[in-house]
Each structure stands twice: as structure tokens, then as C-alpha cells.
């Protein structure tokens, strides 16, 4: 069965280019050009992934992401015209998993779509202290309370949980979680760690300045 991608972009030229590339790579693609249509199509077509522009008529991409994730968790790749960490953090808070800043390469976008979809089915790590990770259902509990994570947050947590207390460099996390081979996305790692700390507690992940992060669990 083809994996289905919902592309939400009000610039018709960009939307068509993205859709054509994804269809050429074997995806089924639905298009929406405004916020309300995007939410409606997400409910009707149940996409495996959403490519979502931040600036949209009707209501913006952040509101689309919030409404879509409230109904059914789905990986979201956001497109933004601004390389601003504040925008990234807001997007992550409402459920986005990755960001591309315009102008971007259509090839890179297609590659990131494949990486996101591949991560959704990745196995999880075992339970760690009061942290429980359910590999089958991709659910996380801490101290008995369920915590909702985006697919990317889940995969980052799993990566850290595979080697508890070990310091994992940002470059290693980028390769393992995002499939990137260079350090240009280190701010992406930092932003997702901030989101995990906000949801799971600031004590769970230790920063080793200039190196990376470690998952702190009881010995």
C-alpha cells in the first residue's frame, strides 16, 4: 500500500513541485492550500505524514498542526520562511517533528520525508526506572503518567535510552534520529531536547556542554 502524504502549502508553485517529487518517489499525495482544508483532509485521508507550511490563509500551520495532532498523532515536517529558534520551539510544542527553512531543496525534502516515515516504525528501548517506553504502541509513561510525544521526540528519547547515562554527541544523535551526516542541524537536536525536558522533567536529560546529552536514570 502506498504511503500517503498531505502537502499543505499556499504557494501553488512550491506545492506542485513538492507533490510531483513525492509522487515520482511512490507516495500518494493530497494537496491543501489553506488551514481549514488541511484539517478536513487530514481527518478524511488519514495521511502517514504531513508537509506543512507555517504561513497559511484561514489559520496558520501551527493551528493546523495543533488540531491534526489532537485528533491523531502523525509525523509533521514544517516549512518556514524564517530560521528562528522561537518559531521552531513553538512548532515542536504543537507537534511538529522536523523543520525545513525556505528556500529548500526538493530532494532534501523528499529525503527528510523518508527518514521521518522510517523512524515511525523503529523499535523502542526497554523501561528505565520510572520511565516506561512501549515499543509496540509508541507510548511513554513517567511516574505512572502518560506523556504525549511527537514521533521525533519519541525516537530521540529511544536513542538516548539505548545507552543510559552515556553521553551521546549531537552529531551521533543527528545521524541516528534525523539521518543527517553533518553537524549543521545541532540546533534541531537542542530544540527537541528542550521539548523532552518540558514534557518529561528537566532532570531526565543531562547536558554535557560542547559534547551532547545523556539520559539520567537510577543506577
N, C-alpha and C positions, 0 to 999 in steps of 0.2 A: 504493500500500500504506500502511495506517495505521502511524504510528509508535507503538511500544509503550513504555509507561511502567510500571515496577514501583513501587508505592507501599508502603512498609514503615512502619507506624505501629500501635502497640498501642492507642491511643485510638480506639475504633470510630467515635465521632462525627467526629473530625478526619479519619480515614481515609476515611469515606464522603463527607464534604464535598469533600475533595481529589479523590477518584475521580470523583464526579459532575461536578465542574467540568471536569476534564480530558477526560472522555468527551463532555461537551457541546461541547468545542472540537475534537473529532475524533480524539482519541487512543484507542488500545486500552489498557486499564488492567488490570493484575493487582494483587491485594492480598495482602499478607502481614502478620501481626501479631506475629511473633517472629523471632529471628535465624536459627535453623535453616531455617525455612520460606522466609525471604527468600533464603538462599543456594541452596536447592534450586530455587526458582522462577527465579532469575537464570540458573541453568545450563540449565533446561528451556525457558524462553521467550525467552532472549537479548534482553532489553529494550534499547531505544535510550537509555534514561535511567532512573536510579533516584532516587526521592524517599525519603529515608532518615532516620528518627528516630534520635537518638543513644541514648536510653534504651529498651531492648527486653528482654523476657524471653528466656531461653535464653542468648544472649550479645548484647552491645550492638552499636549501629550501627557503631562503629569496627571491631569484629571482622568484621562483615558486609562493610563496605567493603573491608577488607584481603583477605578471601577472594574476594570478587567480582572485584576488580581483579587478583588473582593469576591468575585463570582467563582473563579477557577484559576489557581496558580499556573502561570505559563511563562517561559523564558521571554524576556523583553530586551531587545537591542535598541537603544535610543539614539537618535540622530539629533545633533545640536549644532548651532552655528557659533557657539561660544565654548572655549576651553576654560571653563571656570569651575573650580572645585566645589563652590557653593551649589552650583547647578547640579553637579554630579551627586553630591550628598543628598539633595532633595529628591533626585530621581531614584537613587538607591533606597531611600526611605519609603518610597511608594511602590517599590517592587521591581525597578529596572535591574538588569543583570550586567549590562555592558554598555559602553558609550562609543560612538564614533563622532568626531568633530568634522563638520563640513569645511572645505571640500574633502571628499574621501575617495579612495579607490574602490570601484565596484568589485574588483577581485578581492580586496581585503574584506569588504562587507560580506561577500559570499563565504569567505574562509571563516569569518567570525560566526556566521550563522551555523556552519557545520560544527564548529567547536562547541558552541552553546548546546546544540542538539545532542552532541555526543556526550557531553557532561551530564545531561539529564538522566541518562541510564547508568551512570557509573555507580559501582558498589560503594557502600559506606563503611566506615570504621566501626569497631566494637564499642560498647558502652564504656565510659570512662568516669569513674566516680559518680557524682550526681548528674553527670551529663550522659544522656541516652540518645543514641543515633540509630534510627530504624532504617536499615538499608532498603528494604522492600518498599516501604511506603514513603521513604524520604521525609521522615518526620523527626523532629528533635524535641527532647524534653530536658529541662534543667530543674532540679529540686522538685520533681513531680509535675511541673507546669509545662505545658506545650508552648513552644516558641516557633512562630512562623518565620521561616527563612526563604529568601528567593533561591532559585536553583544555583546561582553563582555563589551566594553566601554558604549554602549547604556544601558545595564542592570544596570551597576554601576551608571550611571547618573540617571536612573529612581529610583533606590533605594535611592539615596541622595535626589532626587526631591520629593519623597513621604513625606519627613519631612523637608521642607526647614528651614534653619537656625539651625536645631537641630544637635548636634554633635553625629555622629554615630561611635561607636568604630570599630576598624579594625576587631575584632572578629565577630561582628554583620554583617559587610559587607561580610566577608568570608562566613558566613552561608547563607546569603540571596542570594548572587550572585554566589558563587562557590559551595555551598553545603558542605563546609568543617566545621568540628566541633572543630578544634583546631586552634591555632594561628601560626602554622608553615608557613603559606603562607602569612604572613603580608607584605613581600616584594613584592608579587604579587599585593596586593592592592595598595601599594605605586607607583609601576611602572605604573599601569593603571591610577591612579590619575594624574601622570605626563603627560601621554598621553592626558588625557582630558584637562588639563590646556593648553597644547601646541595647541590643536585644538580649544578650546572654550574661552581661555583667562585665565590668571593667577588669575584674580580677582574673578572668579566664585566659586572656592572651597577653603575654609579656612582650614588650618591645625591647630589642637589643639594638641600640642606636648605631646606625651605619651598617647594619647587617641584615636584620629581618625580624621574624616573630617566632614565638614558641607558645604552645598550648600548655598552660599550667594546670596540672591535675595532681591529686594527692598521691604520695608515694606508697 
